[in-house]
Amino acid sequence: MARKALRPCPRCRSKLIRTERYCDDCGGDTGWADTQAGRSRHDRGYGRAWERVRKSVLERDKYLCQPCAQDGRSTPCNIVDHVVPKSEGGTDNPSNLQAICKPCHDAKTLEEARRGKGRGGRLPGANRQGTGAGDNFLC
């Protein structure tokens, strides 16, 4: 059987590995994903109470993406997002929640992950904050 090709470690990109997820130096420190592994959505704070808050935020925002609305577009959506992420001290208070479409949510999440890298997060090679690309998180 052929061996897997060498590839750079996805975290540090300085060592070549074959089968492990990360090199020995980066190890199993996967951050948030490991702390959430095996936990239900209820255990993570997204149970019945969250569903009620989520529904009220979607109704308040008329099921329209708020970042798109700020740019004059009317985009239907069904995702509720924390304006200030919980990882940055945000809460589940409705004033910190917004309806958002998937493209805007994906862009916002990527930018948050890039900011997290500067705080010791997991996204390799990205330490940008306020560089202009994606600052408004619009689709």
Contact map, one row per residue, 1 for C-alpha under 8 A:
1110000000000000000000000000000000000000000000000000000000000000000000000000000000000000000000000000000000000000000000000000000000000000000
1111000000000000000000000000000000000000000000000000000000000000000000000000000000000000000000000000000000000000000000000000000000000000000
1111100000000000010000000000000000000000000000000000000000000000000000000000000000000000000000000000000000000000000000000000000000000000000
0111110000000000011000000000000000000000000000000000000000000000000000000000000000000000000000000000000000000000000000000000000000000000000
0011111000000000010000000000000000000000000000000000000000000000000000000000000000000000000000000000000000000000000000000000000000000000000
0001111100000001110000000000000000000000000000000000000000000000000000000000000000000000000000000000000000000000000000000000000000000000000
0000111110000001110000000000000000000000000000000000000000000000000000000000000000000000000000000000000000000000000000000000000000000000000
0000011111011111100000000000000000000000000000000000000000000000000000000000000000000000000000000000000000000000000000000000000000000000000
0000001111111111100011100000000000000000000000000000000000000000000000000000000000000000000000000000000000000000000000000000000000000000000
0000000111111000000011000000000000000000000000000000000000000000000000000000000000000000000000000000000000000000000000000001000000000000000
0000000011111000000001000100000000000000000000000000000000000000000000000000000000000000000000000000000000000000000000000111000000000000000
0000000111111110000000000100000000000000000000000000000000000000000000000000000000000000000000000000000000000000000000000001000000000000000
0000000111111111000000000000000000000000000000000000000000000000000000000000000000000000000000000000000000000000000000000001000000000000000
0000000110011111000000000000000000000000000000000000000000000000000000000000000000000000000000000000000000000000000000000000000000000000000
0000000110011111100000100000000000000000000000000000000000000000000000000000000000000000000000000000000000000000000000000000000000000000000
0000011110001111110000100000000000000000000000000000000000000000000000000000000000000000000000000000000000000000000000000000000000000000000
0000011110000011111101100000000000000000000000000000000000000000000000000000000000000000000000000000000000000000000000000000000000000000000
0011111000000001111100000000000000000000000000000000000000000000000000000000000000000000000000000000000000000000000000000000000000000000000
0001000000000000111110000000000000000000000000000000000000000000000000000000000000000000000000000000000000000000000000000000000000000000000
0000000000000000111111100000000000000000000000000000000000000000000000000000000000000000000000000000000000000000000000000000000000000000000
0000000011000000001111100000000000000000000000000000000000000000000000000000000000000000000000000000000000000000000000000000000000000000000
0000000011100000100111111111000000000000000000000000000000000000000000000000000000000000000000000000000000000000000000000000000000000000000
0000000010000011100111111110000000000000000000000000000000000000000000000000000000000000000000000000000000000000000000000000000000000000000
0000000000000000000001111110000000000000000000000000000000000000000000000000000000000000000000000000000000000000000000000000000000000000000
0000000000000000000001111110000000000000000000000000000000000000000000000000000000000000000000000000000000000000000000000000000000000000000
0000000000110000000001111111100000000000000000000000000000000000000000000000000000000000000000000000000000000000000000000000000000000000000
0000000000000000000001111111100000000000000000000000000000000000000000000000000000000000000000000000000000000000000000000000000000000000000
0000000000000000000001000111110000000000000000000000000000000000000000000000000000000000000000000000000000000000000000000000000000000000000
0000000000000000000000000111111001000000000000000000000000000000000000000000000000000000000000000000000000000000000000000000000000000000000
0000000000000000000000000001111111000000000000000000000000000000000000000000000000000000000000000000000000000000000000000100000000000000000
0000000000000000000000000000111111100000000000000000000000000000000000000000000000000000000000000000000000000000000000001100000000000000000
0000000000000000000000000000011111110000000000000000000000000000000000000000000000000000000000000000000000000000000000000000000000000000000
0000000000000000000000000000011111111000000000000000000000000000000000000000000000000000000000000000000000000000000000000000000000000000000
0000000000000000000000000000111111111000000000000000000000000000000000000000000000000000000000000000000000000000000000000000000000000000000
0000000000000000000000000000001111111000000000000000000000000000000000000000000000000000000000000000000000000000000000000000000000000000000
0000000000000000000000000000000111111110000100000000000000000000000000000000000000000000000000000000000000000000000000000000000000000000000
0000000000000000000000000000000011111110000000000000000000000000000000000000000000000000000000000000000000000000000000000000000000000000000
0000000000000000000000000000000000011111000000000000000000000000000000000000000000000000000000000000000000000000000000000000000000000000000
0000000000000000000000000000000000011111111100000000000000000000000000000000000000000000000000000000000000000000000000000000000000000000000
0000000000000000000000000000000000000111111100000000000000000000000000000000000000000000000000000000000000000000000000000000000000000000000
0000000000000000000000000000000000000011111111100000000000000000000000000000000000000000000000000000000000000000000000000000000000000000000
0000000000000000000000000000000000000011111111110000000000000000000000000000000000000000000000000000000000000000000000000000000000000000000
0000000000000000000000000000000000000011111111100000000000000000000000000000000000000000000000000000000000000000000000000000000000000000000
0000000000000000000000000000000000010011111111000000000000000000000000000000000000000000000000000000000000000000000000000000000000000000000
0000000000000000000000000000000000000000111111100100000000000000000000000000000000000000000000000000000000000000000000000000000000000000000
0000000000000000000000000000000000000000111111111110000000000000000000000000000000000000000000000000000000000000000000000000000000000000000
0000000000000000000000000000000000000000111011111110000000000000000000000000000000000000000000000000000000000000000000000000000000000000000
0000000000000000000000000000000000000000010001111111000000000000000000000000000000000000000000000000000000000000000000000000000000000000000
0000000000000000000000000000000000000000000001111111100000000000000000000000000000000000000000000000000000000000000000000000000000000000000
0000000000000000000000000000000000000000000011111111110000000000000000000000000000000000000000000000000000000000000000000000000000000000000
0000000000000000000000000000000000000000000001111111111000000000000000000000000000000000000000000000000000000000000000000000000000000000000
0000000000000000000000000000000000000000000000011111111100000000000000000000000000000000000000000000000000000000000000000000000000000000000
0000000000000000000000000000000000000000000000001111111110000000000000000000000000000000000001000000000000000000000000000000000000000000000
0000000000000000000000000000000000000000000000000111111111000000000000000000000100000000000000000000000000000000000000000000000000000000000
0000000000000000000000000000000000000000000000000011111111100000000000000000000000000000000000000000000000000000000000000000000000000000000
0000000000000000000000000000000000000000000000000001111111110000000000000000000000000000000000000000000000000000000000000000000000000000000
0000000000000000000000000000000000000000000000000000111111111000000000000000000100000000000001001110000000000000000000000000000000000000000
0000000000000000000000000000000000000000000000000000011111111111000000000000011100000000000000000110000000000000000000000000000000000000000
0000000000000000000000000000000000000000000000000000001111111110000000000000000000000000000000000000000000000000000000000000000000000000000
0000000000000000000000000000000000000000000000000000000111111110000000000000000000000000000000000000000000000000000000000000000000000000000
0000000000000000000000000000000000000000000000000000000011111111110000000000000000000000000000000110000000000000000000000000000000000000000
0000000000000000000000000000000000000000000000000000000001111111000000000000000000000000000000000000000000000000000000000000000000000000000
0000000000000000000000000000000000000000000000000000000001111111100000000001110000000000000000000010000000000000000000000000000000000000000
0000000000000000000000000000000000000000000000000000000001001111110010000111100000000000000000000011100000000000000000000000000000000000000
0000000000000000000000000000000000000000000000000000000000001011111110000111100000000000000000000111100000000000000000000000000000000000000
0000000000000000000000000000000000000000000000000000000000001001111111000000000000000000000000000111000000000000000000000000000000000000000
0000000000000000000000000000000000000000000000000000000000000000111111100000000000000000000000000001000100000000000000000000000000000001110
0000000000000000000000000000000000000000000000000000000000000000111111111110000000000000000000000000000100000000000000000000000000000000011
0000000000000000000000000000000000000000000000000000000000000001111111111110000000000000000000000000000000000000000000000000000000000000000
0000000000000000000000000000000000000000000000000000000000000000011111111000000000000000000000000000000000000000000000000000000000000000000
0000000000000000000000000000000000000000000000000000000000000000001111111000000000000000000000000000000000000000000000000000000000000000010
0000000000000000000000000000000000000000000000000000000000000000000111111100000000000000000000000000000000000000000000000000000000000000000
0000000000000000000000000000000000000000000000000000000000000000000111111110000000000000000000000000000000000000000000000000000000000000000
0000000000000000000000000000000000000000000000000000000000000001100110011111000000000000000000000000000000000000000000000000000000000000000
0000000000000000000000000000000000000000000000000000000000000001100110001111100000000000000000000000100000000000000000000000000000000000000
0000000000000000000000000000000000000000000000000000000000000011100000000111110000000000000000000000100000000000000000000000000000000000000
0000000000000000000000000000000000000000000000000000000000000011100000000011111000000000000000000011110000000000000000000000000000000000000
0000000000000000000000000000000000000000000000000000000001000010000000000001111100000000000000000011100000000000000000000000000000000000000
0000000000000000000000000000000000000000000000000000000001000000000000000000111110000000000000000011110010000000000000000000000000000000000
0000000000000000000000000000000000000000000000000000010011000000000000000000011111000000000000001111000000000000000000000000000000000000000
0000000000000000000000000000000000000000000000000000000000000000000000000000001111100000000000001111000010000000000000000000000000000000000
0000000000000000000000000000000000000000000000000000000000000000000000000000000111111100011100011100000000000000000000000000000000000000000
0000000000000000000000000000000000000000000000000000000000000000000000000000000011111000010000011100000000000000000000000000000000000000000
0000000000000000000000000000000000000000000000000000000000000000000000000000000001111101111000010000000000000000000000000000000000000000000
0000000000000000000000000000000000000000000000000000000000000000000000000000000001111111111000000000000000000001000000000000000000000000000
0000000000000000000000000000000000000000000000000000000000000000000000000000000001011111111000000000000000000000000000000000000000000000000
0000000000000000000000000000000000000000000000000000000000000000000000000000000000001111110000000000000000000000000000000000000000000000000
0000000000000000000000000000000000000000000000000000000000000000000000000000000000011111110000000000000000000000000000000000000000000000000
0000000000000000000000000000000000000000000000000000000000000000000000000000000000011111111000000000000000000000000000000000000000000000000
0000000000000000000000000000000000000000000000000000000000000000000000000000000001111111111100010000000000000000000000000000000000000000000
0000000000000000000000000000000000000000000000000000000000000000000000000000000001011100111110010000000000000000000000000000000000000000000
0000000000000000000000000000000000000000000000000000000000000000000000000000000001000000011111011000000000000000000000000000000000000000000
0000000000000000000000000000000000000000000000000000000000000000000000000000000000000000001111111000000000000000000000000000000000000000000
0000000000000000000000000000000000000000000000000000100010000000000000000000000000000000000111111100000000000000000000000000000000000000000
0000000000000000000000000000000000000000000000000000000000000000000000000000000000000000000011111100000000000000000000000000000000000000000
0000000000000000000000000000000000000000000000000000000000000000000000000000000001110000011111111100000000000000000000000000000000000000000
0000000000000000000000000000000000000000000000000000000010000000000000000000000111100000000111111110000000000000000000000000000000000000000
0000000000000000000000000000000000000000000000000000000011001000110000000000000111100000000001111111000000000000000000000000000000000000000
0000000000000000000000000000000000000000000000000000000011001011110000000000111110000000000000001111100000000000000000000000000000000000000
0000000000000000000000000000000000000000000000000000000000000001111000000000111110000000000000000111110110000000000000000000000000000000000
0000000000000000000000000000000000000000000000000000000000000001100000000011111000000000000000000011111110000000000000000000000000000000000
0000000000000000000000000000000000000000000000000000000000000000000000000000101000000000000000000001111111000000000000000000000000000000000
0000000000000000000000000000000000000000000000000000000000000000000000000000000000000000000000000000111111100000000000000000000000000000011
0000000000000000000000000000000000000000000000000000000000000000001100000000000000000000000000000001111111110000000000000000000000000000111
0000000000000000000000000000000000000000000000000000000000000000000000000000001010000000000000000001111111111000000000000000000000000000100
0000000000000000000000000000000000000000000000000000000000000000000000000000000000000000000000000000011111111100000000000000000000000000000
0000000000000000000000000000000000000000000000000000000000000000000000000000000000000000000000000000001111111110000000000000000000000100111
0000000000000000000000000000000000000000000000000000000000000000000000000000000000000000000000000000000111111111000000000000000000000100100
0000000000000000000000000000000000000000000000000000000000000000000000000000000000000000000000000000000011111111100000000000000000000000000
0000000000000000000000000000000000000000000000000000000000000000000000000000000000000000000000000000000001111111110000000000000000000000000
0000000000000000000000000000000000000000000000000000000000000000000000000000000000000000000000000000000000111111111000000000000010000110000
0000000000000000000000000000000000000000000000000000000000000000000000000000000000001000000000000000000000011111111100000000000000000000000
0000000000000000000000000000000000000000000000000000000000000000000000000000000000000000000000000000000000001111111110001110000000000000000
0000000000000000000000000000000000000000000000000000000000000000000000000000000000000000000000000000000000000111111111001010011110000000000
0000000000000000000000000000000000000000000000000000000000000000000000000000000000000000000000000000000000000011111111101000011110000000000
0000000000000000000000000000000000000000000000000000000000000000000000000000000000000000000000000000000000000001111111111110001000000000000
0000000000000000000000000000000000000000000000000000000000000000000000000000000000000000000000000000000000000000111111111111011000000000000
0000000000000000000000000000000000000000000000000000000000000000000000000000000000000000000000000000000000000000011111111000011100000000000
0000000000000000000000000000000000000000000000000000000000000000000000000000000000000000000000000000000000000000001111111000000000000000000
0000000000000000000000000000000000000000000000000000000000000000000000000000000000000000000000000000000000000000000111111100000000000000000
0000000000000000000000000000001000000000000000000000000000000000000000000000000000000000000000000000000000000000111111111110000000000000000
0000000000100000000000000000011000000000000000000000000000000000000000000000000000000000000000000000000000000000100110011111000000000000000
0000000000100000000000000000000000000000000000000000000000000000000000000000000000000000000000000000000000000000110110001111110000000000000
0000000001111000000000000000000000000000000000000000000000000000000000000000000000000000000000000000000000000000000010000111110000000000000
0000000000000000000000000000000000000000000000000000000000000000000000000000000000000000000000000000000000000000000000000011111000000000000
0000000000000000000000000000000000000000000000000000000000000000000000000000000000000000000000000000000000000000011011000011111100000000000
0000000000000000000000000000000000000000000000000000000000000000000000000000000000000000000000000000000000000000011111000000111110000000000
0000000000000000000000000000000000000000000000000000000000000000000000000000000000000000000000000000000000000000011001000000011111100000000
0000000000000000000000000000000000000000000000000000000000000000000000000000000000000000000000000000000000000010011000000000001111100000000
0000000000000000000000000000000000000000000000000000000000000000000000000000000000000000000000000000000000000000000000000000000111111010000
0000000000000000000000000000000000000000000000000000000000000000000000000000000000000000000000000000000000000000000000000000000111111010000
0000000000000000000000000000000000000000000000000000000000000000000000000000000000000000000000000000000000000000000000000000000001111110000
0000000000000000000000000000000000000000000000000000000000000000000000000000000000000000000000000000000000000000000000000000000001111110000
0000000000000000000000000000000000000000000000000000000000000000000000000000000000000000000000000000000000110010000000000000000000011111110
0000000000000000000000000000000000000000000000000000000000000000000000000000000000000000000000000000000000000010000000000000000001111111100
0000000000000000000000000000000000000000000000000000000000000000001000000000000000000000000000000000000000000000000000000000000000000111110
0000000000000000000000000000000000000000000000000000000000000000001000000000000000000000000000000000000110110000000000000000000000000111111
0000000000000000000000000000000000000000000000000000000000000000001100100000000000000000000000000000001100100000000000000000000000000101111
0000000000000000000000000000000000000000000000000000000000000000000100000000000000000000000000000000001100100000000000000000000000000000111
